[in-house]
Amino acid sequence: MITAAEIKFIKSLSQKKFRDEHGLFVVEGEKLVQEALRSGFKVEKVYRKEEIGEAAMARISALSSPSPVLATVARPADLESALLPSQGLFLALDGIRDPGNLGTILRIADWFGIDAVFASPDTVDVFNPKVVQATMGAIFRVKFHYTDIPALCRSALQADGNVYGTFLDGENMYQKSLSNGMERPSVIVIGNEANGISAATAASVSDRLYIPPFPADDPGSESLNAAIATAITVAEFRRRI
C-alpha cells in the first residue's frame, strides 16, 4: 500500500526545490530501477504497480504511460566537486538547458568512456525526471559534477592540458591533431543550445574546432543540436586512439 502523504511527497520530487531539500530523485521503469539497484546509489524505496495498484502508480508517475515500477533514489554527495584529474578525457557543459540534450549527452559519455562530465551551475538539473529518463541508466555510471566551467578550463591549461570547443570559425576537426588525455587532461566544451560557448569559457579554449558540413561550401542547417555535436566530436576523439 501507499499513503496519500507518500503520493504527495513523490509527486513533489518533480520540482527541483524539493529534490534539493530532500536529496532524492525519482527513477521510473524496470531497466532504470534495476540500474539504480545495481549501482552505488542508495535506493530509498521501490514502488511496484502490483503492490500499490494501477491508480496509485498513475498518480505518482511522471510518464504519460506509467511504468510498472518506480523508485526514490538518494543523490550522490559529491555532486559539486570541482577537482579535475591530472589526465583523462572530460566533457564540460556550458549552460545546457534542454533535459533531453543533457540526458543524451550522458548516454554519449557512457558509450565513449568519458572520464567525467562537468556542468555549469546554470545547466539543467541532472536529476530532472526528463533527464533521468533520457540517460537510459547512464546517470548511474557517468561521473557528473556541477562546477565553475571557466575555472575548470583554466585548471586544465595550467596542467598543460587542452581545452577544445566547437566554433564556426574553428579549424576543421578532421584535419587537426587531437589529444585523448592519456597524459594530461583534455576537456571538450559543449555550449548552450541557443548561444553556444559563453565568452567567459571561450577565453580559456585552447583549440577551436569546426565540424564541417557536407558539402563543405553548402551547409544546410545553421547549426547542429548540442547532443549530436557532442556525439560527432567525442567519436572523432575516440577514433584517434
N, C-alpha and C positions, 0 to 999 in steps of 0.2 A: 504493500500500500504506500501511498504518498499523500502527505498532508497538503492542505491549501497553502500553508506557510512555506512549505518546500517548493511548491509550484511557483509561488510569487518570487521566492529567492532565486530560483534557477532562471526565471524569465528576466530578472533584474540584471543578470550577468551578460545580457546582450548589450549593456551600456558600459562603456569604459570606466566611468567613475566608480561603478560597483565592482568591476573586475579589479581595479586598483585597490579599492577599500578592503576587499576580502581576499585578494591574492589568488583568485580562482578564475578559471575559464571553462567553457563548455566544449565537449567533443561529441560529435554525433556520427553514428554509422558503425557497423560491425568492424570494418577494416581499421578505422581510426581509433576506436576504443581498444582493439587488440594491440595496435601500435603503442598506445598510451600505456597499456598494462605491461608491455614488454620493455618499455623504456625506463630511464632513470627518473622520470617524472612521478610524483606522488598522486595517485588516483584517489580522490576523496570518497566518491560514491558512484556506483553504477546503477542505472535505472533501465529495466527491461520491460518492453511492452506487455509481455505475458504476465508480468508481476504487478504492474501498476494500472494496466488497462489501456486500451487504444485511445480513449477520450483524454486521459491524463497525459499520455505521450504527445498527443496532438497539441496540448496546451503548453507543454514545456519545450517543444521542438521549434527551431528557427527555420526549418526546411518546409517547402511547400508540400512535400510528401514526407511525413515523419518517418524516421528510421526506426528499426526495432530496438535500438539500444542507444543510450546517451550516458555520458559520464561527466562529472565535475572533476577538474584536474588542477593541482596547485601550480602556480607559475614558478619558474626557477628563481633562485635568489640572486644570481649574478647577471641579471638582465642588463644592468647598466655598467658593465665592466668596460673600460676604455683601453685596456692593455693590448698592444699589438705584438704578436710573437715575432721573434727575430728572423723567421723565414716562413714561407708559405704563400699561397695564392688566396686573396681575400676580395670580397665584394664590399663596396661602400655605397650605400643607398642614400642619395642626396635629395630627400623630400619626396619619396614615392608615396602617392596619396591613394591610389586605387587598390582596394583589397585584393581583387583578382590578380593584379600585377604582382603584388608582394607575395601572395601565395604561390604563384607560378615561378617567381624568381627563386623562392626557397626550394621548390622541386628541381629547378635547374642546378642550383648549388649542390643539392644532394646527389644528383645524377653525375655531375662532373667533379665531385670530390673537392669542392671549395672548402678551405680550412676554417673559415668563419665568415659570417655576414655581419657587417656593422651598418647601423642605420642612424640617420639624424633624428633628433627628438621630434621633428615635425612629420616624420614618416608615419603612416597609418599604424595603428596598434596591431602588433603581430598576433594578438590573441582575439582580435575581432573575429566573430564566428565565420564570416565570409573568407577571411584569410586562412583560418584553420582548415576550413573545408577544402580550399583551393590547394593547400600544400599536399594533400593526399598522404599525410603521415610524415612528410619531410620535416615538419616542425619539431618532431621528437628526435631527429638525427642531426640536424644542422645547428652548429653553434651560432647563436644570434645575440647581438648586443646593441643597445642604443648608446650613442656617444656623439661627441663633437667631431663631425667629419673633417672640417678643415684641419683641426688639431691632429687627428689620426693621420691624415695625409702628410702633414709636416713631420710627424714621428717616423713615417716610412722613409721619407727623404733623408732624415737625419741618420737613419740606419743604412744609408747608401742603397736603399731600395728604389723601386719605381712606382709611380702613380700614373695610371692610364685613365683616359677619359675619351669619350667619342664626341667629336665636333664636326660640323660641316666643313670647316677649314683645316681639318686634321690630315695626317698622312694616311695613304692607303694601307689599311690594316694588313692586307695580304702580302704587302711588299716590305713590311717593317720587321725588324728584329724584336722579339717579344720574350720577356722573362717569366718563367713559371714560378719564380720564388723559391727555387731549390736551395739557394744560398742566402738570399736576402728577401725581405718582404716585397711582394708585388700586390698592389691594390688596384682594382678595376672600379672606377666610379661610374655609377648609373644615375643619371639626372632625373629631375622631376618630369612628369609626363607632358606638361604644358610649357615649362620654361627651361628645361634642360639642366645642366650643371650650374649651380649658383656661382656668382663671381667670387665669393669668398673661398669656395672649394677650387674653382678653376685656377686660382692664383698658385695653388700647390700641385697642379697637374704637371708632371714632368714629360709626359708623352701624349700628344694629342693624336687620336686615331680617327679614321674615317672609314665607315662601312660603305664601300662603293655599290651603287645600284647596277643593274644590267638592263640595257646597255649603259655604259658609264656616262655618255653625253645626253641621255634622255631619261632622267629619273621620272617615275610616275608619281608615287605618293610623295608628300612633302617630307615625311619622316617615318621612322619605324616605331611601333609600340615598344615601350620600355622593356617588357619581358622578352619580346622577340629579339630586340637588340642585345639583351643580356645573353640569350642563348647563342646567338651568332658569334658574339665576342668571346665568350668563355670556351666555346667549341674550338675556335681558332687557337686560343692559348693552349688547350689540351692537345690539339693536333700536333703541336710543335715538340711534344715530349719525345 
